[in-house]
Amino acid sequence: MAEKKIQEHADESNTIKDPDNWTTGDEPMTGAQASYLSTLSEEAKEEFDENLTKAEASKRIEELQEKTGRGKAA
């Protein structure tokens, strides 16, 4: 029962924050972000910018996931 309640309120959670509001958003992107972004960029035939911040990389990943169809729930 508790699990169902958690699922019902998942959209209200503060664990998913807008990258613009990240405390560390202005730091260089992580290695994992760089790796995934490189893969997505290749698939989308778009340039990979290795100088993005964490927040910028997160937004770019979302854009490229939309373009490539990756990361969508089945």
Wavefront OBJ file of the C-alpha trace (Angstrom):
o trace
v 0.000 0.000 0.000
v 2.792 2.431 0.853
v 4.473 1.714 -2.475
v 1.287 2.645 -4.343
v 1.122 5.928 -2.437
v 4.725 6.694 -3.378
v 3.967 6.043 -7.040
v 0.883 8.276 -6.928
v 2.981 11.183 -5.658
v 6.074 10.575 -7.782
v 5.401 13.644 -9.936
v 5.243 15.812 -6.838
v 8.692 14.735 -5.670
v 11.493 17.229 -5.353
v 14.040 14.637 -6.458
v 13.574 15.690 -10.080
v 14.775 19.265 -10.381
v 15.059 21.603 -13.314
v 18.740 21.670 -14.349
v 18.627 25.476 -14.123
v 18.090 25.078 -10.375
v 20.899 22.585 -9.736
v 23.432 23.759 -7.164
v 26.215 22.091 -9.168
v 24.734 22.818 -12.582
v 27.565 25.143 -13.558
v 30.217 22.473 -12.984
v 31.646 20.549 -15.959
v 29.483 17.646 -17.116
v 30.200 14.268 -15.591
v 32.006 11.480 -17.388
v 28.760 9.546 -17.652
v 26.993 12.541 -19.198
v 29.858 13.046 -21.668
v 29.832 9.401 -22.696
v 26.069 9.230 -23.215
v 25.961 12.619 -24.913
v 28.713 11.547 -27.293
v 26.718 8.443 -28.230
v 23.492 10.411 -28.691
v 25.290 13.059 -30.754
v 26.682 10.387 -33.065
v 23.274 8.781 -33.511
v 21.615 12.140 -34.167
v 24.453 13.174 -36.489
v 24.976 16.319 -34.443
v 28.079 17.915 -33.012
v 29.226 16.893 -29.540
v 30.252 19.841 -27.356
v 32.663 18.597 -24.711
v 32.579 21.923 -22.838
v 28.988 21.811 -21.580
v 28.120 22.213 -17.908
v 26.171 19.548 -16.031
v 22.938 21.481 -16.520
v 23.576 22.164 -20.209
v 24.496 18.521 -20.797
v 21.298 17.359 -19.113
v 19.193 19.591 -21.346
v 21.114 18.518 -24.459
v 20.652 14.853 -23.550
v 16.894 15.403 -23.328
v 16.882 17.140 -26.727
v 18.853 14.362 -28.389
v 16.800 11.621 -26.722
v 13.735 13.219 -28.241
v 15.392 13.376 -31.649
v 16.732 9.820 -31.573
v 13.862 8.159 -29.704
v 16.215 6.931 -26.979
v 15.228 7.090 -23.358
v 11.499 6.844 -24.014
v 9.426 4.479 -21.939
v 8.025 1.567 -23.906
l 1 2 3 4 5 6 7 8 9 10 11 12 13 14 15 16 17 18 19 20 21 22 23 24 25 26 27 28 29 30 31 32 33 34 35 36 37 38 39 40 41 42 43 44 45 46 47 48 49 50 51 52 53 54 55 56 57 58 59 60 61 62 63 64 65 66 67 68 69 70 71 72 73 74
